[in-house]
Amino acid sequence: MFSIISVGLFFLFYLVRIEGKIEVFDAGAILIAITILYSLFPLLSFAINGFEVNIFTENRLRNYRISSQEMAEHSLNHLIYILALTFTYMFFRPKKNIILFEKQSFEPINSSEIFIGIFFYVALNIILTLFAFTFPENPPYFVRQLLNNFSALTFVMSIWFFALTLINRKNKFFASLLFIYLFYEFIKVILGLSGRTWFFIHMLGLFFLYHRIVKPFSGKQIFYLFFIAFASFLLFGYIRTGQSSVLSIAGFFTGNEEFTSLFATSYDLKVRLQELSNSETVPFSVKNFDYIALIPSQFLPFEKIDGPTWYVSLIGLQGTGYGAGFGVISQAIVGFGKVELVLRGILAGFIYSYLHGFVTQNKISIWRLVIYTYLAIQSYHTMRNGTGYLLYFFVYFILPCFFVLKFFSFSSKRFSKVDN
């Protein structure tokens, strides 16, 4: 635990030395911070529980009667990944502050692209609202798939919309659009038409872009915002798991199973793989899902199964509604172990260092800002669902939105020239 904290503090001081402040608009730093949080929290909650298994311990860890030594040994996987990720990012990231964001300018946005983008965004929101009213509870599987895909597209366009309105905030029309949309999202949460997570990631995207486009948050403001967001996250989990009647610090810090559940999944997976018979193997699709996810199942000669689905089947809970995360640690456990963790950490660190250079130029387009912001916010999926999900999101959600706006705006300009 102290090794993970030390790496985090070392990286923080390194960034402050370069930037002269705590810089929020850094997707790589966000990825590293999230990775450390997911890795550190299970150890912290175990320490708060007195370094022993009790009623607050995650069920699978409690069944194994896991000890402090076993927790530490398993967390070595997390430390290896964090070291590879952090030092790769530090090595490839620019060693000096390239440009002050206050002096950076944005490429002008075509008026036809603005109109088509707003129209497309409104259409997506109408579709989501109709889905919510038509299927308030337990929608069919096909509808649930459509809903997930439309939600993902809508989130990309939400970031585009936030960037557009903040860049043009001095225009009353765009300022009014932003206010109306925020009011609309708030009403949806109150009426139960959207979840807290949906609202939270939207507000995170808005704050992230506000910091970059309008006015940077101070170090004190960043600390307060992080504390409020993190405390709210834990509180919701504490209430949701029915522990609100048990007033204890241990219960509060283990009430949300997001972090510890992922730790337990990877630990449980490690034990179960050691007990598999020679005739049982991990499916090829699970080991290589990073790129197989991009291929439609109709074109594959084998069953397309992801890590979470296979794991739920492995523990005999398929068809029960039980869900499990399957992050980068679990991916490495079914793959090449610690060597794979190092390789995945190096790859992620290199990609995010390249992305940082993607937005630190004198003049950038709104889509560079959208891609960077989206991958910064969705970086938690590396620990929750695996590193390949970011590529999947880019191909299936970012690129379609980009091409829709560019294609129709280009077509509209050509038609207008013909009419003239």
C-alpha positions as CSV (number, residue, x, y, z in Angstrom):
1,M,0.0,0.0,0.0
2,F,2.8,2.4,0.9
3,S,4.6,1.6,-2.3
4,I,1.5,2.6,-4.4
5,I,1.1,5.8,-2.4
6,S,4.8,6.6,-2.9
7,V,4.5,6.2,-6.7
8,G,1.5,8.4,-6.7
9,L,3.2,11.2,-4.7
10,F,6.3,11.0,-6.8
11,F,4.3,11.4,-10.0
12,L,2.3,14.3,-8.4
13,F,5.5,16.2,-7.4
14,Y,6.9,15.5,-10.9
15,L,3.9,17.1,-12.6
16,V,3.8,20.1,-10.2
17,R,7.5,20.7,-10.9
18,I,6.8,20.8,-14.7
19,E,3.5,22.6,-14.7
20,G,4.1,24.8,-11.6
21,K,0.7,23.7,-10.3
22,I,-1.7,20.8,-10.1
23,E,-2.9,20.5,-13.7
24,V,-6.4,18.8,-14.1
25,F,-6.4,18.9,-17.9
26,D,-4.1,15.9,-18.2
27,A,-5.6,12.7,-19.4
28,G,-2.6,10.6,-18.5
29,A,-2.5,12.0,-14.9
30,I,-6.2,11.2,-14.6
31,L,-5.6,7.6,-15.8
32,I,-2.8,7.1,-13.3
33,A,-4.8,8.7,-10.5
34,I,-7.8,6.4,-11.2
35,T,-5.5,3.3,-11.5
36,I,-4.0,4.2,-8.1
37,L,-7.4,4.7,-6.6
38,Y,-8.7,1.4,-7.8
39,S,-5.6,-0.4,-6.6
40,L,-5.3,1.4,-3.2
41,F,-8.8,1.4,-2.0
42,P,-9.2,-2.4,-1.4
43,L,-6.0,-2.3,0.7
44,L,-7.2,0.8,2.6
45,S,-10.6,-0.7,3.4
46,F,-8.9,-3.9,4.6
47,A,-6.7,-1.8,6.9
48,I,-9.7,0.1,8.3
49,N,-11.3,-3.3,9.0
50,G,-8.3,-4.1,11.3
51,F,-6.4,-6.2,8.7
52,E,-8.9,-9.0,9.2
53,V,-11.9,-10.5,7.5
54,N,-15.3,-9.5,9.0
55,I,-18.9,-8.8,7.9
56,F,-17.8,-5.8,5.8
57,T,-15.3,-7.7,3.7
58,E,-16.3,-8.5,0.2
59,N,-18.0,-11.9,0.0
60,R,-15.5,-13.7,-2.1
61,L,-12.5,-12.5,-0.1
62,R,-14.4,-13.4,3.1
63,N,-15.0,-17.0,1.7
64,Y,-11.2,-17.3,1.1
65,R,-10.4,-15.9,4.6
66,I,-7.8,-13.8,2.9
67,S,-4.9,-12.7,5.0
68,S,-2.9,-9.5,5.0
69,Q,0.0,-11.3,3.3
70,E,-2.2,-12.6,0.6
71,M,-3.7,-9.2,0.0
72,A,-0.2,-7.7,-0.3
73,E,1.0,-10.5,-2.6
74,H,-1.9,-10.0,-5.0
75,S,-1.6,-6.2,-4.9
76,L,1.9,-6.7,-6.3
77,N,0.2,-7.1,-9.7
78,H,-1.4,-3.6,-9.3
79,L,2.0,-2.1,-8.3
80,I,3.8,-3.6,-11.4
81,Y,1.1,-2.2,-13.7
82,I,1.2,1.2,-12.0
83,L,5.0,1.4,-12.2
84,A,5.0,0.5,-15.9
85,L,2.1,3.0,-16.7
86,T,3.5,5.9,-14.6
87,F,7.1,5.8,-15.7
88,T,6.3,5.3,-19.3
89,Y,4.0,8.3,-19.3
90,M,6.6,10.4,-17.5
91,F,9.3,9.3,-20.0
92,F,7.3,10.1,-23.2
93,R,5.3,13.1,-21.8
94,P,6.9,16.5,-22.7
95,K,9.5,17.4,-20.0
96,K,8.4,21.1,-19.9
97,N,5.2,23.1,-20.1
98,I,4.8,23.4,-23.9
99,I,2.1,26.0,-24.0
100,L,-0.1,28.0,-21.7
101,F,-3.7,27.0,-22.3
102,E,-4.7,30.6,-21.9
103,K,-2.8,31.5,-25.0
104,Q,-4.2,28.6,-27.1
105,S,-6.8,29.2,-29.8
106,F,-9.4,27.1,-31.4
107,E,-10.0,26.4,-35.1
108,P,-13.3,28.0,-36.2
109,I,-16.3,25.6,-36.4
110,N,-18.3,25.5,-39.6
111,S,-21.8,26.8,-39.1
112,S,-23.3,23.8,-40.9
113,E,-21.4,21.5,-38.6
114,I,-22.8,23.4,-35.6
115,F,-26.4,23.1,-36.9
116,I,-26.0,19.4,-37.8
117,G,-24.3,18.6,-34.5
118,I,-27.0,20.2,-32.4
119,F,-29.7,18.5,-34.5
120,F,-28.0,15.1,-34.1
121,Y,-27.5,15.7,-30.4
122,V,-31.2,16.6,-29.8
123,A,-32.3,13.6,-31.9
124,L,-30.1,11.3,-29.7
125,N,-31.6,12.7,-26.5
126,I,-35.1,12.3,-27.8
127,I,-34.5,8.7,-28.6
128,L,-33.0,8.0,-25.2
129,T,-36.0,9.7,-23.5
130,L,-38.5,7.7,-25.6
131,F,-36.6,4.5,-24.6
132,A,-36.8,5.5,-20.9
133,F,-40.6,6.1,-21.1
134,T,-41.3,3.0,-23.2
135,F,-39.2,0.6,-21.2
136,P,-39.0,2.0,-17.6
137,E,-37.9,-1.4,-16.2
138,N,-36.3,-4.5,-17.4
139,P,-36.1,-3.8,-21.2
140,P,-35.6,-6.7,-23.6
141,Y,-32.0,-7.6,-24.3
142,F,-32.1,-6.2,-27.9
143,V,-33.5,-2.9,-26.6
144,R,-30.9,-2.8,-23.8
145,Q,-28.2,-3.1,-26.4
146,L,-29.6,-0.3,-28.5
147,L,-30.0,1.8,-25.4
148,N,-26.3,1.3,-24.4
149,N,-25.1,2.2,-27.9
150,F,-27.3,5.3,-28.2
151,S,-26.2,6.3,-24.7
152,A,-22.5,6.0,-25.6
153,L,-23.0,8.1,-28.8
154,T,-24.9,10.7,-26.8
155,F,-22.1,11.0,-24.3
156,V,-19.6,11.8,-27.1
157,M,-22.0,14.4,-28.4
158,S,-22.5,15.8,-24.9
159,I,-18.8,16.5,-24.7
160,W,-18.9,18.1,-28.1
161,F,-21.9,20.2,-27.0
162,F,-20.1,21.3,-23.8
163,A,-17.0,22.3,-25.8
164,L,-19.1,24.2,-28.4
165,T,-21.1,26.2,-25.9
166,L,-18.2,27.0,-23.6
167,I,-16.0,28.1,-26.5
168,N,-18.9,30.4,-27.6
169,R,-20.1,31.2,-24.1
170,K,-20.2,35.0,-24.8
171,N,-22.9,34.4,-27.3
172,K,-26.3,34.4,-25.4
173,F,-27.7,31.8,-27.7
174,F,-25.1,29.2,-26.8
175,A,-25.1,30.2,-23.1
176,S,-28.9,29.6,-23.1
177,L,-28.5,26.3,-24.8
178,L,-26.1,25.1,-22.1
179,F,-28.3,26.3,-19.3
180,I,-31.4,24.6,-20.8
181,Y,-29.5,21.3,-21.3
182,L,-28.2,21.2,-17.7
183,F,-31.7,21.9,-16.4
184,Y,-33.0,19.1,-18.6
185,E,-30.3,16.6,-17.3
186,F,-31.1,17.6,-13.7
187,I,-34.8,17.0,-14.2
188,K,-34.1,13.6,-15.7
189,V,-32.2,12.6,-12.6
190,I,-35.0,13.8,-10.3
191,L,-37.6,11.9,-12.4
192,G,-35.5,8.7,-12.4
193,L,-35.1,8.8,-16.2
194,S,-31.3,8.7,-16.0
195,G,-28.9,7.3,-13.4
196,R,-26.5,9.1,-11.0
197,T,-23.5,7.8,-13.0
198,W,-24.8,9.3,-16.2
199,F,-25.2,12.6,-14.5
200,F,-21.9,12.4,-12.7
201,I,-19.8,11.7,-15.8
202,H,-21.6,14.6,-17.7
203,M,-20.7,17.0,-14.9
204,L,-17.2,15.7,-14.8
205,G,-16.9,16.4,-18.6
206,L,-18.3,19.9,-18.1
207,F,-15.9,20.7,-15.2
208,F,-13.0,19.3,-17.2
209,L,-13.8,21.5,-20.2
210,Y,-14.6,24.5,-18.0
211,H,-11.2,24.2,-16.4
212,R,-9.6,24.1,-19.9
213,I,-11.7,26.6,-21.8
214,V,-13.1,29.2,-19.4
215,K,-11.0,29.4,-16.2
216,P,-8.6,27.0,-14.5
217,F,-9.6,25.7,-11.1
218,S,-7.2,26.5,-8.2
219,G,-5.5,23.8,-6.3
220,K,-7.8,24.3,-3.3
221,Q,-10.9,24.1,-5.6
222,I,-9.6,20.9,-7.2
223,F,-9.2,19.3,-3.7
224,Y,-12.7,20.3,-2.6
225,L,-14.3,19.1,-5.8
226,F,-12.5,15.8,-5.6
227,F,-13.3,15.3,-1.9
228,I,-17.1,16.1,-2.5
229,A,-17.2,13.8,-5.6
230,F,-15.4,10.9,-3.9
231,A,-17.4,11.2,-0.6
232,S,-20.7,11.3,-2.6
233,F,-19.6,8.2,-4.6
234,L,-18.9,6.3,-1.4
235,L,-22.1,7.5,0.3
236,F,-24.3,6.3,-2.6
237,G,-22.7,2.9,-2.4
238,Y,-23.0,2.8,1.3
239,I,-26.8,3.4,1.1
240,R,-27.3,1.2,-2.0
241,T,-25.8,-1.9,-0.3
242,G,-28.2,-1.5,2.6
243,Q,-25.6,-0.7,5.2
244,S,-27.0,2.7,6.2
245,S,-28.3,1.1,9.4
246,V,-24.8,0.0,10.4
247,L,-23.0,3.2,11.5
248,S,-19.3,2.5,11.3
249,I,-16.3,3.8,9.4
250,A,-15.5,0.4,8.1
251,G,-19.0,0.0,6.7
252,F,-18.8,3.4,5.0
253,F,-15.5,2.6,3.3
254,T,-16.6,-0.8,2.2
255,G,-20.2,0.1,1.3
256,N,-19.3,0.6,-2.3
257,E,-18.1,-2.6,-3.8
258,E,-16.8,-1.1,-7.0
259,F,-13.1,-1.1,-6.1
260,T,-12.9,-4.1,-3.8
261,S,-15.2,-6.2,-6.1
262,L,-12.7,-5.8,-9.0
263,F,-9.9,-6.8,-6.6
264,A,-11.9,-9.8,-5.5
265,T,-12.6,-10.8,-9.1
266,S,-9.0,-10.9,-10.0
267,Y,-8.0,-12.7,-6.8
268,D,-10.8,-15.3,-7.2
269,L,-9.8,-15.7,-10.9
270,K,-6.2,-16.4,-9.9
271,V,-7.2,-19.1,-7.5
272,R,-9.8,-20.7,-9.8
273,L,-7.3,-20.9,-12.7
274,Q,-4.9,-22.8,-10.5
275,E,-7.6,-25.3,-9.9
276,L,-8.7,-25.8,-13.5
277,S,-8.3,-29.3,-14.9
278,N,-6.1,-29.9,-18.0
279,S,-9.2,-30.2,-20.1
280,E,-10.5,-26.8,-19.1
281,T,-9.0,-23.7,-20.8
282,V,-9.7,-20.0,-21.0
283,P,-11.5,-19.3,-24.2
284,F,-9.5,-17.7,-27.0
285,S,-12.0,-14.8,-27.2
286,V,-11.5,-13.9,-23.6
287,K,-7.7,-13.8,-23.9
288,N,-7.8,-11.7,-27.0
289,F,-11.0,-9.6,-26.5
290,D,-9.1,-6.3,-26.9
291,Y,-9.2,-6.6,-30.7
292,I,-11.9,-9.3,-31.1
293,A,-14.4,-6.8,-29.6
294,L,-14.0,-4.8,-32.8
295,I,-15.2,-7.6,-35.0
296,P,-18.9,-8.4,-35.3
297,S,-19.7,-11.9,-33.9
298,Q,-21.3,-12.9,-37.3
299,F,-17.8,-12.8,-38.9
300,L,-16.1,-14.9,-36.2
301,P,-15.6,-18.7,-36.5
302,F,-15.9,-19.0,-32.7
303,E,-18.1,-17.8,-30.0
304,K,-17.5,-14.1,-29.1
305,I,-17.4,-14.0,-25.3
306,D,-15.9,-11.3,-23.1
307,G,-14.2,-11.6,-19.8
308,P,-17.1,-10.7,-17.5
309,T,-19.5,-13.1,-19.2
310,W,-17.0,-15.9,-19.1
311,Y,-16.2,-15.2,-15.4
312,V,-19.8,-15.2,-14.4
313,S,-20.2,-18.5,-16.2
314,L,-17.1,-19.9,-14.5
315,I,-18.5,-19.2,-11.0
316,G,-21.9,-20.6,-12.0
317,L,-24.0,-17.5,-11.8
318,Q,-24.9,-17.1,-15.5
319,G,-28.6,-16.1,-16.0
320,T,-28.9,-14.7,-12.4
321,G,-28.4,-11.1,-13.3
322,Y,-25.0,-11.1,-11.5
323,G,-22.4,-8.8,-13.1
324,A,-18.7,-8.5,-12.6
325,G,-15.9,-6.2,-13.8
326,F,-13.0,-7.7,-15.6
327,G,-10.2,-5.1,-15.7
328,V,-6.6,-5.0,-16.8
329,I,-5.4,-7.1,-13.8
330,S,-7.9,-9.9,-14.6
331,Q,-6.9,-9.7,-18.3
332,A,-3.2,-10.3,-17.4
333,I,-4.1,-13.2,-15.0
334,V,-5.8,-15.1,-17.9
335,G,-2.9,-14.0,-20.2
336,F,0.8,-13.7,-19.6
337,G,0.7,-12.6,-16.0
338,K,3.1,-9.9,-14.8
339,V,4.8,-9.6,-18.2
340,E,1.5,-8.7,-19.8
341,L,0.9,-6.1,-17.0
342,V,4.2,-4.4,-17.9
343,L,3.4,-4.4,-21.6
344,R,-0.1,-3.1,-21.1
345,G,1.2,-0.4,-18.7
346,I,3.8,0.7,-21.3
347,L,1.3,0.8,-24.1
348,A,-1.3,2.8,-22.1
349,G,1.4,5.2,-20.9
350,F,2.7,5.8,-24.4
351,I,-0.8,6.3,-25.9
352,Y,-1.8,8.8,-23.3
353,S,1.5,10.7,-23.6
354,Y,0.8,11.0,-27.3
355,L,-2.7,12.2,-26.6
356,H,-1.3,15.0,-24.4
357,G,0.8,16.3,-27.3
358,F,-2.4,16.0,-29.3
359,V,-3.9,19.0,-27.5
360,T,-0.8,21.0,-26.5
361,Q,-0.5,22.9,-29.7
362,N,-1.0,26.6,-30.5
363,K,-4.2,26.0,-32.3
364,I,-6.5,22.9,-32.0
365,S,-9.9,21.8,-33.3
366,I,-12.9,21.1,-31.2
367,W,-12.7,17.4,-32.1
368,R,-9.2,17.1,-30.6
369,L,-10.6,18.5,-27.4
370,V,-13.6,16.1,-27.6
371,I,-11.4,13.0,-28.1
372,Y,-9.0,14.0,-25.4
373,T,-11.8,14.8,-22.9
374,Y,-13.7,11.6,-23.7
375,L,-10.7,9.3,-23.2
376,A,-9.7,11.1,-20.0
377,I,-13.2,10.5,-18.5
378,Q,-13.5,7.0,-19.8
379,S,-10.0,6.0,-18.7
380,Y,-11.5,4.3,-15.6
381,H,-12.6,1.5,-17.9
382,T,-9.0,0.2,-18.1
383,M,-9.4,-0.9,-14.5
384,R,-13.0,-1.8,-14.7
385,N,-13.4,-3.5,-18.1
386,G,-9.9,-3.7,-19.6
387,T,-7.6,-1.6,-21.8
388,G,-9.2,-2.7,-25.1
389,Y,-12.4,-1.0,-24.3
390,L,-10.9,2.4,-25.0
391,L,-10.1,1.3,-28.6
392,Y,-13.7,-0.1,-28.9
393,F,-15.1,3.3,-27.7
394,F,-13.0,5.2,-30.1
395,V,-14.0,3.1,-33.2
396,Y,-17.7,2.5,-32.4
397,F,-18.7,5.8,-30.7
398,I,-16.2,8.6,-31.4
399,L,-15.6,8.0,-35.1
400,P,-19.3,7.6,-36.0
401,C,-20.1,11.0,-34.4
402,F,-17.2,12.6,-36.1
403,F,-18.0,11.2,-39.5
404,V,-21.7,12.0,-39.2
405,L,-21.0,15.7,-38.5
406,K,-18.2,16.0,-41.1
407,F,-20.1,14.1,-43.8
408,F,-23.3,16.1,-43.5
409,S,-21.7,19.4,-43.1
410,F,-19.5,18.8,-46.1
411,S,-22.6,17.6,-48.1
412,S,-24.6,20.7,-47.1
413,K,-21.8,23.0,-48.3
414,R,-21.6,21.2,-51.7
415,F,-25.4,21.4,-52.2
416,S,-25.3,25.1,-51.3
417,K,-22.7,25.7,-53.9
418,V,-24.8,23.9,-56.5
419,D,-27.9,25.9,-55.6
420,N,-25.9,29.1,-56.0
